[in-house]
């Protein structure tokens, strides 16, 4: 065969291959574009339609206000008792009522109607969120008892145009998306960690042993505390970058060893803490003797526990004390429970908890600027149920009571108007005083303080 012909054939073949490759790329791009267009119109356009339908319905209807509450064992918990108390006070019009005049000069008087949804598991919580999203009559949602269920549910509520008030989810991630409709009336993990960091410095507790439960709450909360202890501002991108660089220098357990290296550096400022050891434990375990024995080689003057009392943190505390480990134990909202008082005094004493709840703070009348908001939560709760309110009760009460105030100020249950109203004012009345919300939906003006467990009772620690 002629060499020129062979060369030309080869060239034509290569051109053909190139043309086919380009054609495949163009076809691929076309398919991706078509799928993207289809996905947007099927899903996002559908979300916009649902949001519009809800917005229109809630603007036009002025009957009873449907509030969805999602909670495990919702028939008899202190959280539900708090929600029910707020509903009763609002509907009875003794302390506060949802009354306003519309733009059409109509005088409106509305009541709260609570619709309960179960959350016995993460899957059931997601199913409840789906059912809520499908009901256009629901104006707002309160609940989900932990961040692992609150975060995915918040996405559903955002894209279906429902105001969501999370009463107990503390994960920073919940509000990092800057969603329009998502709020919380509990501080973030970062806020609790900073309060504990300051407490350690004031008490001269410089060498910290960190124990955390394997799970979302324990891992995230301990990481945040350790980062703050090392002197890094976890909300600053530069500091986060520096922290990650330090962590990658170690191959063997980089998180613990790199942070320990930083915090043990003699050149660090005096207010930084030394993380001398960091250990995890299983929330399924009953025996922590091995974990306790692993602490013996270390010199520490405080133990930080990131875990839930309902998930074996209480048993861990008992076993630490049993082996004469009597240094202060500190923790966040996971330890802020009446369950701690059920542990024998010799074990629970000298435990300190960062909290926003105390009976002292509730033991007074809370009054709003317009004098229409006036209640004594502790008194009303004891009168109705015969027991003292706890953290969950106060959070449930506050979540509904603040939403009711937003309805009055917005003169509507329109999700857009209500969410804008929650961000616009800085004097909503909470369980123990004035509160407000940031643009991200985080609560502001809520004071975090330290409580000490003494002989079965939480005592607020002075500054």
C-alpha positions as CSV (number, residue, x, y, z in Angstrom):
1,X,0.0,0.0,0.0
2,X,1.2,3.5,-0.8
3,X,2.9,5.2,2.2
4,X,1.0,8.5,1.5
5,X,-2.3,6.6,1.4
6,X,-1.4,4.9,4.7
7,X,-0.5,8.1,6.3
8,X,-3.7,9.8,5.1
9,X,-5.8,6.9,6.2
10,X,-4.2,7.1,9.6
11,X,-4.7,10.8,9.8
12,X,-8.4,10.4,8.7
13,X,-8.8,7.7,11.4
14,X,-7.3,10.0,14.1
15,X,-9.6,12.8,13.0
16,X,-12.5,10.5,13.1
17,X,-11.6,9.4,16.6
18,X,-11.3,13.0,17.7
19,X,-14.6,13.9,16.2
20,X,-16.3,10.9,17.9
21,X,-14.7,11.9,21.2
22,X,-15.8,15.5,20.9
23,X,-19.3,14.3,19.9
24,X,-19.4,12.1,23.0
25,X,-18.3,15.0,25.2
26,X,-21.0,17.2,23.7
27,X,-23.6,14.5,24.1
28,X,-22.5,13.9,27.7
29,X,-22.7,17.6,28.5
30,X,-26.1,17.8,26.9
31,X,-27.3,14.9,29.0
32,X,-25.9,16.4,32.2
33,X,-27.5,19.8,31.3
34,X,-30.8,18.1,30.6
35,X,-30.7,16.1,33.8
36,X,-29.8,19.3,35.8
37,X,-32.7,21.1,34.2
38,X,-35.0,18.2,34.8
39,X,-33.9,17.8,38.4
40,X,-34.3,21.5,39.1
41,X,-37.8,21.6,37.7
42,X,-38.9,18.4,39.3
43,X,-37.5,18.9,42.7
44,X,-36.6,22.6,43.4
45,X,-39.5,23.9,41.3
46,X,-41.7,21.5,43.2
47,X,-40.3,22.9,46.5
48,X,-41.0,26.4,45.4
49,X,-44.6,25.4,44.5
50,X,-45.1,23.8,47.9
51,X,-43.6,26.8,49.7
52,X,-45.9,29.1,47.7
53,X,-49.0,27.1,48.5
54,X,-48.2,27.1,52.2
55,X,-47.4,30.8,52.2
56,X,-50.7,31.6,50.4
57,X,-52.8,29.4,52.7
58,X,-51.3,30.7,55.9
59,X,-51.7,34.3,54.8
60,X,-55.3,33.9,53.9
61,X,-56.5,31.8,56.8
62,X,-56.8,33.1,60.4
63,X,-58.2,30.0,62.2
64,X,-56.4,28.1,65.0
65,X,-52.6,27.9,64.4
66,X,-51.3,24.4,63.8
67,X,-47.9,23.8,65.4
68,X,-46.1,20.4,64.8
69,X,-44.1,19.0,67.7
70,X,-41.7,16.1,67.1
71,X,-40.4,14.3,70.1
72,X,-39.7,10.7,71.4
73,X,-42.2,9.4,73.9
74,X,-44.2,12.6,73.4
75,X,-47.1,11.5,75.7
76,X,-45.3,12.1,79.0
77,X,-42.0,14.0,79.0
78,X,-41.0,17.2,80.7
79,X,-40.4,18.8,77.3
80,X,-44.0,18.1,76.2
81,X,-45.2,19.4,79.6
82,X,-43.4,22.7,78.9
83,X,-45.0,22.9,75.4
84,X,-48.4,22.2,76.8
85,X,-48.1,24.7,79.6
86,X,-47.2,27.4,77.1
87,X,-50.1,26.5,74.9
88,X,-52.5,26.6,77.9
89,X,-51.3,30.0,79.0
90,X,-51.6,31.4,75.5
91,X,-55.0,30.0,74.8
92,X,-56.4,31.0,78.2
93,X,-55.4,34.6,77.5
94,X,-54.4,35.1,81.2
95,X,-50.8,36.1,80.5
96,X,-50.5,36.5,76.7
97,X,-52.8,36.0,73.7
98,X,-52.5,35.9,70.0
99,X,-54.6,38.9,69.1
100,X,-53.8,41.4,66.3
101,X,-55.4,43.6,63.6
102,X,-54.7,42.6,60.0
103,X,-53.9,44.9,57.1
104,X,-57.6,44.8,56.2
105,X,-58.4,46.1,59.7
106,X,-59.8,42.8,60.8
107,X,-59.5,42.0,64.5
108,X,-58.1,38.5,64.9
109,X,-58.0,36.3,68.0
110,X,-56.3,32.9,67.5
111,X,-55.4,29.9,69.5
112,X,-52.6,27.3,69.3
113,X,-53.3,23.8,68.2
114,X,-50.5,21.2,68.8
115,X,-50.1,18.2,66.5
116,X,-47.7,15.6,67.8
117,X,-45.5,13.4,65.7
118,X,-43.3,10.5,67.0
119,X,-39.5,10.2,66.8
120,X,-38.7,6.8,68.3
121,X,-35.8,6.5,65.8
122,X,-33.9,8.5,63.2
123,X,-36.0,6.9,60.5
124,X,-39.2,7.7,62.2
125,X,-38.1,11.3,62.7
126,X,-37.5,11.6,59.0
127,X,-40.9,10.1,58.2
128,X,-42.5,12.6,60.6
129,X,-40.7,15.5,58.9
130,X,-42.0,14.3,55.6
131,X,-45.6,14.1,56.8
132,X,-45.3,17.6,58.3
133,X,-43.9,19.0,55.0
134,X,-46.9,17.6,53.2
135,X,-49.4,19.5,55.4
136,X,-49.9,23.0,54.2
137,X,-51.8,24.0,57.4
138,X,-48.7,23.7,59.7
139,X,-47.2,27.1,60.4
140,X,-44.2,26.0,62.4
141,X,-42.3,23.0,63.9
142,X,-40.8,22.5,67.3
143,X,-38.7,19.5,68.3
144,X,-36.3,16.7,67.3
145,X,-34.4,15.8,70.4
146,X,-30.9,15.7,69.0
147,X,-28.7,17.2,66.2
148,X,-28.5,13.9,64.2
149,X,-32.3,14.1,63.5
150,X,-32.7,17.9,63.6
151,X,-30.2,18.7,60.9
152,X,-31.7,16.5,58.1
153,X,-35.2,17.5,59.2
154,X,-34.2,21.2,58.9
155,X,-33.4,20.8,55.2
156,X,-36.9,19.4,54.6
157,X,-38.5,22.3,56.5
158,X,-36.4,24.9,54.7
159,X,-37.3,23.6,51.2
160,X,-41.0,23.3,52.2
161,X,-41.2,26.7,53.7
162,X,-41.9,25.9,57.4
163,X,-40.5,27.8,60.3
164,X,-38.5,25.4,62.5
165,X,-37.5,26.1,66.1
166,X,-35.0,23.6,67.4
167,X,-35.1,23.5,71.2
168,X,-32.1,21.3,72.0
169,X,-29.9,20.7,68.9
170,X,-26.5,22.2,69.7
171,X,-24.4,21.2,66.7
172,X,-22.9,24.1,64.9
173,X,-23.9,22.6,61.6
174,X,-27.6,23.2,62.1
175,X,-27.4,26.9,61.3
176,X,-24.3,27.0,59.1
177,X,-26.4,26.7,56.0
178,X,-27.9,30.1,56.8
179,X,-31.4,28.9,56.1
180,X,-34.3,31.3,56.0
181,X,-36.7,29.3,58.2
182,X,-34.4,27.5,60.7
183,X,-33.9,28.8,64.2
184,X,-32.8,27.4,67.6
185,X,-33.4,28.5,71.2
186,X,-30.4,26.5,72.5
187,X,-26.8,27.7,72.3
188,X,-24.3,26.0,70.0
189,X,-21.6,23.5,71.1
190,X,-19.1,26.3,70.6
191,X,-20.9,28.5,73.1
192,X,-20.9,25.8,75.7
193,X,-17.3,24.9,75.1
194,X,-16.2,28.5,75.5
195,X,-18.0,28.7,78.8
196,X,-16.2,25.6,80.1
197,X,-12.9,26.9,78.8
198,X,-13.4,30.2,80.7
199,X,-14.4,28.3,83.8
200,X,-11.2,26.1,83.7
201,X,-9.1,29.2,83.5
202,X,-10.8,31.0,86.4
203,X,-10.4,27.9,88.5
204,X,-6.8,27.3,87.5
205,X,-7.6,23.9,85.9
206,X,-4.9,23.7,83.3
207,X,-4.4,20.0,82.6
208,X,-7.4,18.4,81.1
209,X,-8.3,14.8,80.4
210,X,-10.9,14.5,77.7
211,X,-13.3,11.6,77.5
212,X,-16.0,11.5,74.8
213,X,-18.8,9.2,73.7
214,X,-18.4,7.8,70.2
215,X,-21.2,9.4,68.3
216,X,-22.0,12.7,66.7
217,X,-22.5,14.8,69.9
218,X,-19.6,13.4,71.8
219,X,-17.1,13.6,69.0
220,X,-18.1,17.1,67.8
221,X,-18.3,18.6,71.2
222,X,-15.0,17.2,72.4
223,X,-13.3,18.3,69.1
224,X,-14.6,21.9,69.6
225,X,-13.5,22.0,73.2
226,X,-10.0,20.7,72.4
227,X,-9.6,23.3,69.6
228,X,-10.6,26.1,71.8
229,X,-8.3,24.8,74.6
230,X,-5.4,24.9,72.0
231,X,-6.1,28.6,71.4
232,X,-7.6,28.2,68.0
233,X,-10.7,30.3,67.0
234,X,-12.7,27.6,65.2
235,X,-14.9,30.2,63.6
236,X,-11.8,31.8,61.9
237,X,-10.8,30.3,58.6
238,X,-7.1,31.1,59.1
239,X,-7.0,29.5,62.5
240,X,-8.9,26.4,61.2
241,X,-6.4,26.1,58.4
242,X,-3.5,26.3,60.8
243,X,-5.1,23.7,63.1
244,X,-5.5,21.3,60.1
245,X,-1.9,21.8,59.1
246,X,-0.7,20.9,62.6
247,X,-3.0,17.9,62.8
248,X,-1.7,16.4,59.5
249,X,1.9,16.3,60.8
250,X,1.2,13.3,62.9
251,X,0.5,9.8,61.4
252,X,-0.4,8.1,64.6
253,X,-3.8,9.5,65.9
254,X,-3.1,13.0,64.6
255,X,-6.1,14.6,66.3
256,X,-4.9,13.8,69.8
257,X,-1.2,14.0,69.4
258,X,-1.0,17.1,67.4
259,X,-3.4,19.0,69.6
260,X,-1.6,17.8,72.7
261,X,1.7,18.9,71.1
262,X,0.3,22.4,70.6
263,X,-1.4,22.8,74.0
264,X,1.7,21.5,75.8
265,X,4.0,23.9,74.1
266,X,5.6,26.0,76.8
267,X,5.4,29.1,74.6
268,X,1.6,29.1,74.6
269,X,-0.2,31.9,76.4
270,X,-1.2,31.4,80.0
271,X,-4.9,31.1,79.3
272,X,-4.6,28.1,77.0
273,X,-5.2,24.6,78.4
274,X,-3.2,21.4,78.1
275,X,-5.1,18.4,76.8
276,X,-3.0,15.7,78.4
277,X,-5.0,12.8,77.1
278,X,-8.1,12.2,74.9
279,X,-10.0,8.9,75.0
280,X,-13.3,7.7,73.6
281,X,-15.9,5.3,75.0
282,X,-18.8,3.3,73.7
283,X,-22.3,4.5,74.7
284,X,-23.3,0.9,74.7
285,X,-20.7,-0.1,77.3
286,X,-21.4,-0.8,81.0
287,X,-17.9,-1.4,82.1
288,X,-15.4,1.5,81.9
289,X,-12.7,0.0,84.2
290,X,-10.3,-0.3,81.2
291,X,-10.8,3.3,80.3
292,X,-10.4,4.5,83.9
293,X,-7.1,2.5,84.2
294,X,-5.8,4.1,81.0
295,X,-5.9,7.5,82.8
296,X,-3.5,6.5,85.5
297,X,-0.2,7.4,83.8
298,X,-1.4,11.0,83.1
299,X,-1.2,14.1,85.3
300,X,-4.5,16.0,85.1
301,X,-6.5,18.3,87.3
302,X,-9.9,18.1,85.5
303,X,-11.9,15.6,83.4
304,X,-14.0,16.9,80.5
305,X,-16.8,14.5,79.5
306,X,-18.6,14.9,76.2
307,X,-21.5,12.6,76.4
308,X,-25.2,12.2,77.4
309,X,-26.3,11.0,80.9
310,X,-28.9,8.9,79.1
311,X,-26.1,7.2,77.2
312,X,-23.8,5.9,80.0
313,X,-22.1,9.2,80.9
314,X,-23.6,8.7,84.4
315,X,-22.1,5.2,84.8
316,X,-18.7,6.5,83.6
317,X,-18.8,9.2,86.4
318,X,-19.7,6.6,89.0
319,X,-16.8,4.3,88.0
320,X,-14.3,7.3,87.9
321,X,-15.2,8.1,91.5
322,X,-15.1,4.5,92.6
323,X,-11.4,4.5,91.8
324,X,-10.8,7.6,93.8
325,X,-10.6,10.0,90.9
326,X,-11.9,13.0,92.7
327,X,-10.8,15.9,90.4
328,X,-13.6,18.2,89.0
329,X,-15.6,16.7,86.2
330,X,-17.0,19.2,83.6
331,X,-19.4,18.9,80.7
332,X,-22.0,20.6,78.6
333,X,-25.8,20.3,78.1
334,X,-25.4,16.5,77.8
335,X,-24.8,16.4,81.6
336,X,-27.5,19.0,82.3
337,X,-30.1,16.6,83.5
338,X,-31.9,15.6,86.7
339,X,-30.5,12.2,86.0
340,X,-27.2,13.4,87.5
341,X,-29.0,13.9,90.9
342,X,-29.9,10.2,90.9
343,X,-26.2,9.3,91.1
344,X,-25.0,8.9,94.7
345,X,-23.7,12.1,96.1
346,X,-20.2,10.9,96.6
347,X,-20.0,10.3,92.9
348,X,-22.0,13.3,91.5
349,X,-20.5,16.0,93.7
350,X,-17.8,18.1,92.2
351,X,-19.4,17.9,88.8
352,X,-19.8,21.2,86.9
353,X,-22.1,21.7,83.9
354,X,-22.4,24.6,81.4
355,X,-26.0,25.5,81.2
356,X,-28.7,28.1,80.4
357,X,-31.1,26.7,82.9
358,X,-31.5,27.2,86.6
359,X,-34.4,27.4,89.0
360,X,-32.9,30.7,90.3
361,X,-33.3,32.2,86.9
362,X,-36.9,31.0,86.6
363,X,-37.9,32.0,90.2
364,X,-39.2,35.4,89.2
365,X,-41.8,37.1,87.0
366,X,-40.7,37.6,83.4
367,X,-42.2,40.7,81.9
368,X,-42.2,42.1,78.4
369,X,-42.0,45.7,77.4
370,X,-45.7,45.9,76.5
371,X,-46.6,44.4,79.9
372,X,-48.8,41.8,78.1
373,X,-46.2,39.2,78.5
374,X,-46.1,38.3,82.2
375,X,-45.5,34.8,83.7
376,X,-43.7,32.9,86.4
377,X,-42.7,29.6,84.6
378,X,-41.5,27.9,87.8
379,X,-44.7,28.7,89.7
380,X,-47.0,27.9,86.8
381,X,-45.2,24.6,86.1
382,X,-45.4,23.4,89.7
383,X,-49.0,24.4,89.9
384,X,-50.0,22.4,86.8
385,X,-47.7,19.3,87.3
386,X,-46.7,19.3,90.9
387,X,-43.0,19.0,90.1
388,X,-40.1,21.4,89.3
389,X,-39.4,22.2,85.6
390,X,-36.1,21.1,84.2
391,X,-34.0,22.2,81.2
392,X,-36.2,20.3,78.6
393,X,-39.4,21.8,80.1
394,X,-38.0,25.3,79.9
395,X,-36.8,24.9,76.3
396,X,-40.2,23.5,75.2
397,X,-42.1,26.3,76.9
398,X,-39.8,29.0,75.5
399,X,-39.9,27.6,71.9
400,X,-43.6,27.9,71.6
401,X,-43.9,31.1,73.6
402,X,-41.4,32.9,71.4
403,X,-43.2,31.7,68.2
404,X,-46.5,33.0,69.6
405,X,-44.9,36.4,70.1
406,X,-43.6,36.4,66.6
407,X,-47.1,35.6,65.2
408,X,-48.4,38.7,67.0
409,X,-45.7,41.0,65.9
410,X,-45.9,39.7,62.3
411,X,-49.7,39.9,62.5
412,X,-49.7,36.7,60.5
413,X,-48.5,33.1,60.4
414,X,-46.9,33.6,57.0
415,X,-43.5,31.7,57.3
416,X,-41.7,34.5,55.5
417,X,-43.1,37.2,57.7
418,X,-42.6,35.2,60.9
419,X,-38.9,34.3,60.1
420,X,-38.2,38.0,59.2
421,X,-39.8,39.0,62.5
422,X,-37.8,36.6,64.6
423,X,-34.6,38.2,63.2
424,X,-35.8,41.8,63.3
425,X,-36.5,42.2,67.1
426,X,-34.1,41.9,70.0
427,X,-36.6,41.7,72.9
428,X,-38.6,38.4,72.7
429,X,-39.4,37.1,76.1
430,X,-37.9,33.7,76.8
431,X,-38.2,31.4,79.8
432,X,-35.9,33.5,81.9
433,X,-35.4,36.9,80.1
434,X,-35.0,38.6,76.8
435,X,-33.7,36.8,73.8
436,X,-33.1,37.5,70.1
437,X,-31.9,35.6,67.0
438,X,-28.9,36.2,64.7
439,X,-29.2,36.3,60.9
440,X,-28.1,32.6,60.9
441,X,-31.0,31.7,63.3
442,X,-28.8,31.2,66.4
443,X,-30.1,32.4,69.7
444,X,-28.5,35.5,71.2
445,X,-28.6,37.2,74.7
446,X,-29.0,33.8,76.4
447,X,-26.6,33.7,79.3
448,X,-24.5,30.5,79.8
449,X,-23.4,29.9,83.3
450,X,-21.8,27.1,85.3
451,X,-23.8,24.9,87.8
452,X,-22.3,22.5,90.3
453,X,-23.9,19.3,91.5
454,X,-23.9,19.4,95.4
455,X,-25.6,16.6,97.3
456,X,-28.2,15.9,94.7
457,X,-29.0,19.5,93.7
458,X,-27.6,21.9,91.1
459,X,-26.2,25.1,92.5
460,X,-25.3,28.0,90.3
461,X,-21.6,28.9,90.6
462,X,-20.8,32.6,91.1
463,X,-18.7,34.5,88.6
